[in-house]
Amino acid sequence: MARVLIPLADGVEETEAVTVIDILRRAEIAVDSVGLDSELVTASRGVVLKPDRVIDDVSASDYDMIALPGGGEGAKRLMADERVLRVLREKGEAGGWTAAICAAPKVLARAGLLGGRRVTSFPGWLDDETGLSYVEETVVTDGPVVTSRGPGTAMDFALELVALLADTATAAGVEAKLQRPAAHRRYD
């Protein structure tokens, strides 16, 4: 079974965090949410989240993917935490999957993982980054890096992660049970 690490920090975008965790777990992918300390995490709109673990207690090698939810303040906190950058760099150096949505692709950039890649993010967050190819697409997968735009693309982002970590049939099965209208389905 695939395992995913999802770092959470105060200011995280709750729609992105909860949607990704929920969709991955529906696909029977193991998810560990981790906080920067042992405290509860207060998301951008006041939702309180309880991480499963603390970042000090995890190793990148124990996970198949590290996926970052966005939210401007949450992304800034993740980007400022050397432990988060360390696990991202370890995963990247090992050729493992990293993923980020909304403002969080900036964290991947800070970790040095976006060079030469096609990526997307919430508008403006990667404007000062060089050496990457920015596109305005819902979800972009380039090598072992997956990026997405924001809260409105969280379900597509999560389903793409399922397709990559399991397969498209699993993603289609999860999506069908969500009752997404045919016009919005990513997998059929």
Backbone as a printed PyTorch tensor [residue, N CA C, xyz], in Angstrom:
tensor([[[  0.8400,  -1.1760,   0.0000],
         [  0.0000,   0.0000,   0.0000],
         [  0.8870,   1.2420,   0.0000]],

        [[  0.5540,   2.2050,  -0.8420],
         [  1.2980,   3.4560,  -0.9090],
         [  1.0850,   4.2580,   0.3710]],

        [[  2.1080,   5.0490,   0.7250],
         [  2.0450,   5.9070,   1.9180],
         [  2.3630,   7.3430,   1.5210]],

        [[  1.5830,   8.2820,   2.0380],
         [  1.7470,   9.6940,   1.7190],
         [  1.9010,  10.4950,   3.0090]],

        [[  2.8530,  11.4090,   2.9950],
         [  3.0880,  12.3360,   4.0910],
         [  2.5120,  13.6930,   3.7110]],

        [[  1.6670,  14.2640,   4.5870],
         [  1.0640,  15.5650,   4.3180],
         [  1.3810,  16.5120,   5.4820]],

        [[  2.3640,  17.4010,   5.2890],
         [  2.6810,  18.3860,   6.3270],
         [  1.5930,  19.4540,   6.4350]],

        [[  1.2590,  19.8160,   7.6740],
         [  0.2560,  20.8350,   7.9400],
         [  0.8500,  21.9110,   8.8390]],

        [[  0.5400,  23.1710,   8.5480],
         [  0.9730,  24.2810,   9.3860],
         [ -0.1740,  25.2670,   9.5210]],

        [[ -0.1680,  26.0220,  10.6050],
         [ -1.1910,  27.0530,  10.7830],
         [ -1.3080,  27.8800,   9.5050]],

        [[ -2.5490,  28.1470,   9.1020],
         [ -2.8000,  28.9010,   7.8780],
         [ -2.9910,  28.0430,   6.6520]],

        [[ -2.9280,  26.7150,   6.8180],
         [ -3.1520,  25.8070,   5.6970],
         [ -4.5550,  26.0280,   5.1400]],

        [[ -4.7200,  25.8310,   3.8460],
         [ -6.0370,  25.9090,   3.2100],
         [ -6.7670,  24.6050,   3.5280]],

        [[ -7.8110,  24.6870,   4.3500],
         [ -8.4780,  23.4780,   4.8220],
         [ -9.1180,  22.6590,   3.7090]],

        [[ -9.6760,  23.3110,   2.6930],
         [-10.2880,  22.5670,   1.5860],
         [ -9.2530,  21.6530,   0.9330]],

        [[ -8.0620,  22.1670,   0.7250],
         [ -7.0120,  21.3760,   0.0750],
         [ -6.5260,  20.2580,   0.9870]],

        [[ -6.2770,  20.5560,   2.2470],
         [ -5.7740,  19.5330,   3.1720],
         [ -6.7800,  18.4030,   3.3420]],

        [[ -8.0000,  18.7510,   3.6830],
         [ -9.0030,  17.7270,   3.9760],
         [ -9.3910,  16.9520,   2.7220]],

        [[ -9.5350,  17.6280,   1.5880],
         [ -9.8990,  16.9310,   0.3530],
         [ -8.8310,  15.9140,  -0.0350]],

        [[ -7.5810,  16.3160,  -0.0010],
         [ -6.5050,  15.3940,  -0.3870],
         [ -6.4350,  14.2130,   0.5750]],

        [[ -6.4760,  14.4820,   1.8730],
         [ -6.4370,  13.3820,   2.8510],
         [ -7.6190,  12.4430,   2.6310]],

        [[ -8.8150,  12.9910,   2.4870],
         [-10.0230,  12.1850,   2.3030],
         [ -9.9610,  11.3230,   1.0430]],

        [[ -9.6310,  11.9250,  -0.0850],
         [ -9.6140,  11.1800,  -1.3570],
         [ -8.5610,  10.0780,  -1.3210]],

        [[ -7.3880,  10.3780,  -0.7970],
         [ -6.3450,   9.3400,  -0.7140],
         [ -6.7990,   8.1890,   0.1720]],

        [[ -7.4100,   8.5010,   1.2900],
         [ -7.8720,   7.4290,   2.1860],
         [ -9.0230,   6.6380,   1.5690]],

        [[ -9.8730,   7.2890,   0.7940],
         [-10.9330,   6.5490,   0.0940],
         [-10.3340,   5.5250,  -0.8720]],

        [[ -9.1470,   5.8540,  -1.3960],
         [ -8.4510,   4.9490,  -2.3130],
         [ -7.6000,   3.9280,  -1.5660]],

        [[ -7.7330,   3.8980,  -0.2460],
         [ -6.9790,   2.9890,   0.6170],
         [ -5.4730,   3.2250,   0.5470]],

        [[ -5.1150,   4.4840,   0.3740],
         [ -3.7200,   4.9040,   0.4380],
         [ -3.4890,   5.4170,   1.8550]],

        [[ -2.4270,   4.9460,   2.4880],
         [ -2.1240,   5.3570,   3.8610],
         [ -1.6450,   6.8030,   3.8690]],

        [[ -2.1980,   7.6000,   4.7590],
         [ -1.8540,   9.0150,   4.8620],
         [ -1.4730,   9.3360,   6.2970]],

        [[ -0.3410,  10.0030,   6.4620],
         [  0.0400,  10.5740,   7.7530],
         [  0.0830,  12.0800,   7.5840]],

        [[ -0.7870,  12.7850,   8.3110],
         [ -0.6650,  14.2370,   8.3610],
         [  0.3030,  14.5470,   9.4970]],

        [[  1.1900,  15.5150,   9.2630],
         [  2.1760,  15.8460,  10.2940],
         [  2.1770,  17.3400,  10.5630]],

        [[  2.2570,  17.6770,  11.8230],
         [  2.3570,  19.0650,  12.2240],
         [  3.8060,  19.4430,  12.4580]],

        [[  4.0430,  20.7290,  12.5550],
         [  5.3920,  21.2110,  12.8340],
         [  5.7400,  21.0630,  14.3090]],

        [[  4.7090,  20.8740,  15.1360],
         [  4.8860,  20.5950,  16.5610],
         [  3.6920,  19.7440,  16.9930]],

        [[  3.5330,  19.5330,  18.2700],
         [  2.4590,  18.6480,  18.7500],
         [  1.1250,  19.3670,  18.9420]],

        [[  1.0360,  20.6280,  18.5510],
         [ -0.1850,  21.4170,  18.7210],
         [ -1.1920,  21.1540,  17.6020]],

        [[ -2.4450,  21.5080,  17.8570],
         [ -3.4620,  21.4820,  16.8140],
         [ -3.1160,  22.5450,  15.7790]],

        [[ -3.5470,  22.3360,  14.5440],
         [ -3.2840,  23.2760,  13.4570],
         [ -4.5610,  24.0490,  13.1730]],

        [[ -4.4660,  25.3670,  13.1750],
         [ -5.6110,  26.2060,  12.8450],
         [ -5.4810,  26.6190,  11.3800]],

        [[ -6.4310,  26.1640,  10.5750],
         [ -6.4030,  26.4060,   9.1360],
         [ -6.8210,  27.8450,   8.8240]],

        [[ -6.7640,  28.1990,   7.5590],
         [ -6.9460,  29.5810,   7.1160],
         [ -8.3050,  30.1820,   7.4580]],

        [[ -9.3130,  29.3690,   7.5940],
         [-10.6430,  29.8710,   7.9140],
         [-11.1420,  29.3680,   9.2620]],

        [[-10.2030,  29.0410,  10.1310],
         [-10.5420,  28.6990,  11.5040],
         [-10.8320,  27.2420,  11.7860]],

        [[-10.8400,  26.3800,  10.7830],
         [-11.0300,  24.9500,  11.0210],
         [ -9.7940,  24.4350,  11.7550]],

        [[-10.0060,  23.6400,  12.7850],
         [ -8.8930,  23.1120,  13.5690],
         [ -8.6450,  21.6650,  13.1670]],

        [[ -7.3960,  21.3710,  12.8330],
         [ -7.0010,  20.0330,  12.3840],
         [ -6.0310,  19.4110,  13.3890]],

        [[ -6.1550,  18.1140,  13.5890],
         [ -5.2670,  17.3940,  14.5060],
         [ -4.3400,  16.4930,  13.6920]],

        [[ -3.0830,  16.8940,  13.5220],
         [ -2.1430,  16.0520,  12.7680],
         [ -1.9500,  14.6900,  13.4340]],

        [[ -1.6520,  13.6950,  12.6120],
         [ -1.4160,  12.3410,  13.1140],
         [ -0.0850,  12.2290,  13.8400]],

        [[  0.9090,  12.9840,  13.3660],
         [  2.2660,  12.8770,  13.8880],
         [  2.9310,  14.2410,  13.8670]],

        [[  4.1740,  14.2920,  14.3320],
         [  4.9890,  15.5030,  14.3030],
         [  6.1130,  15.2850,  13.3010]],

        [[  6.4950,  16.3270,  12.5810],
         [  7.5030,  16.2300,  11.5270],
         [  8.8190,  15.6290,  12.0310]],

        [[  9.1610,  15.8610,  13.2900],
         [ 10.4090,  15.3180,  13.8510],
         [ 10.4180,  13.7920,  13.8570]],

        [[  9.2550,  13.1700,  13.8210],
         [  9.1460,  11.7170,  13.9530],
         [  9.0110,  10.9860,  12.6220]],

        [[  9.2540,  11.6700,  11.4950],
         [  9.0700,  11.0170,  10.2010],
         [ 10.3530,  11.0440,   9.3800]],

        [[ 10.4250,  10.1030,   8.4580],
         [ 11.5390,  10.0270,   7.5200],
         [ 10.9660,   9.9710,   6.1060]],

        [[ 11.5460,  10.7300,   5.2030],
         [ 11.0660,  10.7520,   3.8180],
         [ 11.0460,   9.3610,   3.2070]],

        [[ 11.9990,   8.5340,   3.5890],
         [ 12.1080,   7.1910,   2.9950],
         [ 10.9420,   6.2820,   3.3650]],

        [[ 10.1620,   6.6600,   4.3760],
         [  9.0110,   5.8490,   4.7790],
         [  7.7690,   6.1180,   3.9290]],

        [[  7.8690,   7.0770,   2.9960],
         [  6.7030,   7.4920,   2.2220],
         [  6.9780,   7.4220,   0.7310]],

        [[  5.9150,   7.1510,  -0.0210],
         [  6.0010,   7.1320,  -1.4780],
         [  5.8380,   8.5320,  -2.0560]],

        [[  5.2120,   9.4210,  -1.2910],
         [  4.9660,  10.7740,  -1.7680],
         [  4.8670,  11.7200,  -0.5700]],

        [[  5.2940,  12.9540,  -0.8020],
         [  5.0320,  14.0450,   0.1400],
         [  4.1460,  15.0310,  -0.6060]],

        [[  2.9650,  15.3090,  -0.0610],
         [  1.9940,  16.1970,  -0.7120],
         [  1.6990,  17.3880,   0.1940]],

        [[  1.8540,  18.5790,  -0.3560],
         [  1.6780,  19.8050,   0.4160],
         [  0.3820,  20.5230,   0.0530]],

        [[ -0.5210,  20.7120,   1.0210],
         [ -1.6520,  21.5870,   0.7750],
         [ -1.1760,  23.0270,   0.8530]],

        [[ -1.9120,  23.9290,   0.2300],
         [ -1.5030,  25.3260,   0.2030],
         [ -2.1250,  26.1550,   1.3000]],

        [[ -2.5300,  27.3480,   0.9030],
         [ -2.9150,  28.3770,   1.8520],
         [ -1.6770,  29.2400,   2.0470]],

        [[ -1.7860,  30.5230,   1.7790],
         [ -0.6170,  31.3920,   1.7960],
         [  0.1740,  31.3480,   3.0910]],

        [[ -0.5050,  31.5190,   4.2220],
         [  0.2170,  31.5250,   5.5040],
         [  0.7740,  30.1410,   5.8330]],

        [[  0.0150,  29.1000,   5.5100],
         [  0.5150,  27.7430,   5.7410],
         [  1.7470,  27.4480,   4.9120]],

        [[  1.7130,  27.8550,   3.6370],
         [  2.8600,  27.6280,   2.7540],
         [  4.0830,  28.3970,   3.2570]],

        [[  3.8790,  29.6250,   3.7260],
         [  5.0100,  30.4020,   4.2630],
         [  5.6300,  29.6980,   5.4640]],

        [[  4.7930,  29.1320,   6.3170],
         [  5.3120,  28.4210,   7.4990],
         [  6.0550,  27.1490,   7.0920]],

        [[  5.5140,  26.4130,   6.1240],
         [  6.2060,  25.2090,   5.6490],
         [  7.5410,  25.5780,   5.0220]],

        [[  7.5420,  26.6430,   4.2350],
         [  8.7460,  27.0860,   3.5350],
         [  9.8310,  27.5460,   4.5110]],

        [[  9.4360,  28.0440,   5.6600],
         [ 10.3890,  28.5440,   6.6490],
         [ 10.9050,  27.4490,   7.5720]],

        [[ 10.3600,  26.2480,   7.4450],
         [ 10.7410,  25.1580,   8.3490],
         [ 11.7680,  24.2490,   7.6780]],

        [[ 12.9630,  24.2530,   8.1750],
         [ 14.0520,  23.4730,   7.5710],
         [ 13.7680,  21.9730,   7.5790]],

        [[ 13.0030,  21.4850,   8.5460],
         [ 12.6770,  20.0490,   8.5830],
         [ 11.8040,  19.6600,   7.3940]],

        [[ 10.8570,  20.5250,   7.0380],
         [ 10.0030,  20.2700,   5.8730],
         [ 10.8480,  20.2770,   4.6080]],

        [[ 11.7090,  21.2780,   4.4720],
         [ 12.5730,  21.3600,   3.2900],
         [ 13.4880,  20.1500,   3.2060]],

        [[ 13.9810,  19.6760,   4.3520],
         [ 14.8700,  18.5070,   4.3780],
         [ 14.1600,  17.2560,   3.8450]],

        [[ 12.9330,  16.9700,   4.3360],
         [ 12.2540,  15.7590,   3.8660],
         [ 11.8950,  15.8770,   2.3900]],

        [[ 11.5630,  17.0880,   1.9460],
         [ 11.2820,  17.2750,   0.5230],
         [ 12.5300,  17.0280,  -0.3180]],

        [[ 13.6540,  17.5770,   0.1130],
         [ 14.9070,  17.3660,  -0.6320],
         [ 15.2910,  15.8890,  -0.6520]],

        [[ 15.1330,  15.2160,   0.4810],
         [ 15.4400,  13.7780,   0.5390],
         [ 14.5620,  13.0040,  -0.4360]],

        [[ 13.2860,  13.3250,  -0.4670],
         [ 12.3640,  12.6240,  -1.3720],
         [ 12.7390,  12.9290,  -2.8220]],

        [[ 13.0390,  14.1960,  -3.1130],
         [ 13.4280,  14.5860,  -4.4640],
         [ 14.7280,  13.9360,  -4.9040]],

        [[ 15.7150,  13.9080,  -4.0280],
         [ 17.0100,  13.2960,  -4.3620],
         [ 16.8740,  11.8020,  -4.6170]],

        [[ 15.8920,  11.1750,  -3.9760],
         [ 15.6550,   9.7440,  -4.1700],
         [ 14.7780,   9.4760,  -5.3930]],

        [[ 14.3390,  10.5540,  -6.0680],
         [ 13.4850,  10.3830,  -7.2430],
         [ 12.0390,  10.1080,  -6.8920]],

        [[ 11.6520,  10.3490,  -5.6400],
         [ 10.2910,  10.0810,  -5.1960],
         [  9.3340,  11.2050,  -5.5410]],

        [[  8.0610,  10.9120,  -5.3780],
         [  6.9970,  11.8510,  -5.7100],
         [  6.9060,  12.9840,  -4.6980]],

        [[  6.7670,  14.2010,  -5.2120],
         [  6.3920,  15.3540,  -4.4000],
         [  5.2330,  16.0350,  -5.1070]],

        [[  4.3470,  16.6220,  -4.3150],
         [  3.1620,  17.2640,  -4.8880],
         [  2.8130,  18.4840,  -4.0530]],

        [[  2.2470,  19.4940,  -4.7030],
         [  1.8640,  20.7070,  -3.9900],
         [  0.7620,  21.4260,  -4.7460]],

        [[ -0.1110,  22.0690,  -3.9960],
         [ -1.2430,  22.7800,  -4.5670],
         [ -1.2870,  24.2020,  -4.0320]],

        [[ -1.8250,  25.1270,  -4.8370],
         [ -2.0890,  26.4990,  -4.4470],
         [ -0.7890,  27.2630,  -4.2320]],

        [[ -0.5110,  27.7280,  -3.0350],
         [  0.7230,  28.4530,  -2.7320],
         [  1.8880,  27.5110,  -2.4630]],

        [[  1.6120,  26.2470,  -2.1830],
         [  2.6510,  25.3070,  -1.7600],
         [  3.6840,  24.9360,  -2.8280]],

        [[  3.4160,  25.0760,  -4.1440],
         [  4.5240,  24.8500,  -5.0800],
         [  5.7330,  25.7570,  -4.7940]],

        [[  5.4960,  26.8940,  -4.1570],
         [  6.6000,  27.7750,  -3.7540],
         [  7.5240,  27.0430,  -2.7740]],

        [[  6.9630,  26.1870,  -1.9280],
         [  7.7630,  25.4030,  -0.9850],
         [  8.6420,  24.4210,  -1.7660]],

        [[  8.0700,  23.7880,  -2.8010],
         [  8.8670,  22.8910,  -3.6460],
         [  9.9910,  23.6570,  -4.3280]],

        [[  9.6940,  24.8830,  -4.7630],
         [ 10.7320,  25.7130,  -5.3880],
         [ 11.8440,  25.9990,  -4.3880]],

        [[ 11.4740,  26.3600,  -3.1620],
         [ 12.4700,  26.6600,  -2.1280],
         [ 13.3330,  25.4240,  -1.8380]],

        [[ 12.7470,  24.2470,  -1.9540],
         [ 13.4980,  23.0030,  -1.7270],
         [ 14.3400,  22.6190,  -2.9430]],

        [[ 14.2160,  23.3720,  -4.0480],
         [ 15.0070,  23.1050,  -5.2410],
         [ 14.4700,  22.0130,  -6.1350]],

        [[ 13.1680,  21.7810,  -6.0820],
         [ 12.5840,  20.6490,  -6.8120],
         [ 11.8780,  21.0150,  -8.1140]],

        [[ 11.8060,  22.2970,  -8.4600],
         [ 11.0390,  22.6860,  -9.6450],
         [ 11.8880,  23.0440, -10.8600]],

        [[ 13.1780,  23.0590, -10.7400],
         [ 14.0440,  23.4530, -11.8430],
         [ 13.7930,  22.6570, -13.1100]],

        [[ 13.5210,  23.3720, -14.2260],
         [ 13.3230,  22.7400, -15.5230],
         [ 11.9760,  22.0740, -15.7060]],

        [[ 11.0690,  22.2010, -14.7570],
         [  9.7840,  21.4980, -14.8410],
         [  8.6470,  22.4220, -15.2550]],

        [[  7.6070,  21.8040, -15.8590],
         [  6.3270,  22.4770, -16.1000],
         [  5.5620,  22.4060, -14.7860]],

        [[  5.0630,  23.5500, -14.3210],
         [  4.3580,  23.5960, -13.0470],
         [  3.2230,  24.6090, -13.1060]],

        [[  2.3480,  24.5210, -12.1040],
         [  1.3050,  25.5110, -11.9190],
         [  1.1850,  25.8110, -10.4350]],

        [[  0.4060,  26.8290, -10.1040],
         [  0.1890,  27.2060,  -8.7130],
         [ -0.9470,  28.2170,  -8.6680]],

        [[ -1.2470,  28.6820,  -7.4750],
         [ -2.1610,  29.8100,  -7.3440],
         [ -1.4840,  31.0000,  -8.0180]],

        [[ -2.2350,  31.8130,  -8.7580],
         [ -1.6140,  32.9280,  -9.4770],
         [ -0.7310,  33.8080,  -8.5850]],

        [[  0.4570,  34.0900,  -9.0900],
         [  1.3800,  34.9910,  -8.4170],
         [  2.4200,  34.3360,  -7.5340]],

        [[  2.1760,  33.1240,  -7.0790],
         [  3.0790,  32.5080,  -6.1080],
         [  4.4170,  32.0920,  -6.6850]],

        [[  4.4920,  31.8690,  -7.9750],
         [  5.7690,  31.4640,  -8.5740],
         [  6.3280,  32.5380,  -9.5020]],

        [[  5.7600,  33.7400,  -9.4730],
         [  6.1780,  34.8040, -10.3990],
         [  7.6640,  35.1310, -10.3280]],

        [[  8.2610,  35.0510,  -9.1610],
         [  9.6730,  35.4140,  -9.0270],
         [ 10.6190,  34.2230,  -9.1690]],

        [[ 10.0790,  33.0650,  -9.5130],
         [ 10.9150,  31.8710,  -9.6860],
         [ 11.4060,  31.7810, -11.1260]],

        [[ 12.6390,  31.3650, -11.3050],
         [ 13.2150,  31.1860, -12.6340],
         [ 13.5550,  29.7130, -12.8370]],

        [[ 13.7670,  29.3440, -14.0820],
         [ 14.1820,  27.9770, -14.3910],
         [ 13.0640,  26.9670, -14.4180]],

        [[ 11.8200,  27.4340, -14.4490],
         [ 10.6800,  26.5260, -14.5540],
         [  9.7630,  27.0300, -15.6500]],

        [[  8.8440,  26.2120, -16.0650],
         [  7.8810,  26.5910, -17.0920],
         [  6.4900,  26.6400, -16.4590]],

        [[  5.9910,  27.8500, -16.2070],
         [  4.7090,  28.0320, -15.5490],
         [  3.5750,  27.9390, -16.5680]],

        [[  2.5560,  27.1330, -16.2410],
         [  1.3750,  26.9910, -17.0910],
         [  0.1200,  27.1310, -16.2280]],

        [[ -0.9490,  27.5720, -16.8310],
         [ -2.2170,  27.7040, -16.1070],
         [ -3.1140,  26.5280, -16.4620]],

        [[ -2.8120,  25.3940, -15.8640],
         [ -3.5980,  24.1740, -16.0410],
         [ -4.0690,  23.7080, -14.6730]],

        [[ -5.1110,  22.9040, -14.6460],
         [ -5.6900,  22.4350, -13.3920],
         [ -4.6880,  21.6400, -12.5720]],

        [[ -4.0870,  20.6390, -13.1740],
         [ -3.0900,  19.7890, -12.5280],
         [ -1.9830,  19.5570, -13.5390]],

        [[ -0.7430,  19.6730, -13.0920],
         [  0.4070,  19.4520, -13.9660],
         [  1.3100,  18.4050, -13.3140]],

        [[  1.6020,  17.3520, -14.0750],
         [  2.5400,  16.3390, -13.6120],
         [  3.7370,  16.3670, -14.5480]],

        [[  4.9070,  16.6040, -13.9900],
         [  6.1450,  16.6270, -14.7600],
         [  7.1720,  15.8130, -13.9940]],

        [[  7.4500,  14.6280, -14.5180],
         [  8.3300,  13.7210, -13.7870],
         [  7.6740,  13.3710, -12.4630]],

        [[  8.4540,  13.3790, -11.3770],
         [  7.8910,  13.0090, -10.0780],
         [  7.3090,  14.1920,  -9.2970]],

        [[  6.9560,  15.2760,  -9.9890],
         [  6.4160,  16.4690,  -9.3350],
         [  5.0210,  16.7540,  -9.8780]],

        [[  4.0710,  16.9410,  -8.9520],
         [  2.6850,  17.2360,  -9.3100],
         [  2.3100,  18.5680,  -8.6620]],

        [[  1.7310,  19.4750,  -9.4530],
         [  1.2920,  20.7610,  -8.9190],
         [ -0.1390,  21.0510,  -9.3690]],

        [[ -0.8110,  21.9150,  -8.6040],
         [ -2.1890,  22.2710,  -8.9300],
         [ -2.4640,  23.6960,  -8.4710]],

        [[ -3.6130,  24.2570,  -8.8530],
         [ -3.8900,  25.6910,  -8.7700],
         [ -4.4560,  26.2040,  -7.4450]],

        [[ -5.4160,  25.5080,  -6.8360],
         [ -6.0220,  26.0670,  -5.6350],
         [ -7.1980,  25.2500,  -5.1350]],

        [[ -7.9720,  25.7900,  -4.2010],
         [ -9.0580,  25.0310,  -3.5910],
         [-10.0190,  24.4160,  -4.6050]],

        [[-10.3180,  25.1390,  -5.6680],
         [-11.2460,  24.6320,  -6.6760],
         [-10.7140,  23.4600,  -7.4820]],

        [[ -9.4160,  23.2300,  -7.4310],
         [ -8.8180,  22.1060,  -8.1670],
         [ -8.3870,  20.9780,  -7.2370]],

        [[ -8.7130,  21.0860,  -5.9560],
         [ -8.2400,  20.1090,  -4.9650],
         [ -8.6950,  18.6810,  -5.2730]],

        [[ -9.9280,  18.5130,  -5.7360],
         [-10.4020,  17.1600,  -6.0100],
         [ -9.6760,  16.5690,  -7.2270]],

        [[ -9.4800,  17.3700,  -8.2690],
         [ -8.7290,  16.8860,  -9.4350],
         [ -7.2910,  16.5280,  -9.0310]],

        [[ -6.6810,  17.3740,  -8.2200],
         [ -5.3260,  17.1400,  -7.7210],
         [ -5.2650,  15.8190,  -6.9500]],

        [[ -6.1900,  15.6300,  -6.0210],
         [ -6.2000,  14.4150,  -5.2120],
         [ -6.4170,  13.1680,  -6.0700]],

        [[ -7.3070,  13.2610,  -7.0350],
         [ -7.5560,  12.1100,  -7.9160],
         [ -6.3320,  11.7920,  -8.7720]],

        [[ -5.5980,  12.8270,  -9.1930],
         [ -4.3600,  12.5980,  -9.9330],
         [ -3.3450,  11.8630,  -9.0540]],

        [[ -3.2730,  12.2280,  -7.7860],
         [ -2.3610,  11.5330,  -6.8740],
         [ -2.7480,  10.0670,  -6.7330]],

        [[ -4.0490,   9.7940,  -6.6520],
         [ -4.5210,   8.4070,  -6.5890],
         [ -4.1100,   7.6520,  -7.8570]],

        [[ -4.3200,   8.2700,  -9.0040],
         [ -3.9640,   7.6120, -10.2690],
         [ -2.4720,   7.2870, -10.3130]],

        [[ -1.6450,   8.1680,  -9.8040],
         [ -0.1990,   7.9570,  -9.8260],
         [  0.2580,   6.9300,  -8.7980]],

        [[ -0.3450,   6.9410,  -7.6240],
         [  0.0810,   6.0480,  -6.5480],
         [ -0.5710,   4.6650,  -6.6240]],

        [[ -1.7490,   4.6000,  -7.2130],
         [ -2.4530,   3.3150,  -7.3800],
         [ -2.5450,   3.0610,  -8.8810]],

        [[ -3.6470,   3.5030,  -9.4870],
         [ -3.8220,   3.4210, -10.9400],
         [ -5.0750,   4.1980, -11.3230]],

        [[ -5.2840,   4.3550, -12.6230],
         [ -6.4310,   5.1460, -13.0700],
         [ -7.7600,   4.4500, -12.7700]],

        [[ -7.7640,   3.1370, -12.7240],
         [ -9.0000,   2.4310, -12.3890],
         [ -9.4150,   2.7330, -10.9500]],

        [[ -8.4580,   2.7770, -10.0480],
         [ -8.7620,   3.1260,  -8.6570],
         [ -9.2570,   4.5630,  -8.5780]],

        [[ -8.5960,   5.4640,  -9.2930],
         [ -9.0350,   6.8680,  -9.3070],
         [-10.4500,   6.9730,  -9.8540]],

        [[-10.7510,   6.2480, -10.9170],
         [-12.0890,   6.2730, -11.5050],
         [-13.1260,   5.7240, -10.5240]],

        [[-12.7760,   4.6730,  -9.8030],
         [-13.6950,   4.1020,  -8.8250],
         [-14.0050,   5.0610,  -7.6900]],

        [[-12.9770,   5.7210,  -7.1830],
         [-13.1860,   6.7090,  -6.1270],
         [-14.0380,   7.8540,  -6.6590]],

        [[-13.6990,   8.3340,  -7.8420],
         [-14.4190,   9.4530,  -8.4320],
         [-15.8960,   9.1200,  -8.6560]],

        [[-16.1800,   7.9110,  -9.1210],
         [-17.5700,   7.5150,  -9.3700],
         [-18.3870,   7.5480,  -8.0810]],

        [[-17.7980,   7.1130,  -6.9890],
         [-18.5150,   7.0990,  -5.7080],
         [-18.7410,   8.5040,  -5.1540]],

        [[-17.9990,   9.4750,  -5.6560],
         [-18.1740,  10.8600,  -5.2160],
         [-19.3520,  11.5440,  -5.9020]],

        [[-19.9120,  10.9020,  -6.9300],
         [-21.0450,  11.4450,  -7.6770],
         [-20.7110,  12.7460,  -8.3940]],

        [[-19.4920,  12.8270,  -8.9140],
         [-19.1450,  14.0120,  -9.7090],
         [-19.8980,  13.9600, -11.0280]],

        [[-20.4330,  15.0740, -11.4730],
         [-21.1280,  15.0950, -12.7680],
         [-20.1690,  14.6760, -13.8870]],

        [[-20.6900,  14.0250, -14.8810],
         [-19.8810,  13.5140, -15.9820],
         [-19.0170,  14.6110, -16.6030]],

        [[-19.5370,  15.8080, -16.7000],
         [-18.7820,  16.9060, -17.3290],
         [-17.5350,  17.2900, -16.5310]],

        [[-17.4880,  16.9220, -15.2570],
         [-16.3670,  17.2920, -14.3940],
         [-15.4490,  16.1190, -14.0590]],

        [[-15.7780,  14.9420, -14.5430],
         [-14.9750,  13.7670, -14.2150],
         [-13.6110,  13.8200, -14.8700]],

        [[-12.6410,  13.4180, -14.1210],
         [-11.2540,  13.3590, -14.6010],
         [-10.9670,  11.9710, -15.1700]],

        [[-11.5840,  10.9710, -14.5730],
         [-11.3470,   9.5690, -14.9800],
         [-12.6820,   8.8880, -15.2330]],

        [[-12.7520,   8.1210, -16.2780],
         [-13.9700,   7.3370, -16.5660],
         [-13.6220,   5.9130, -16.8820]]])
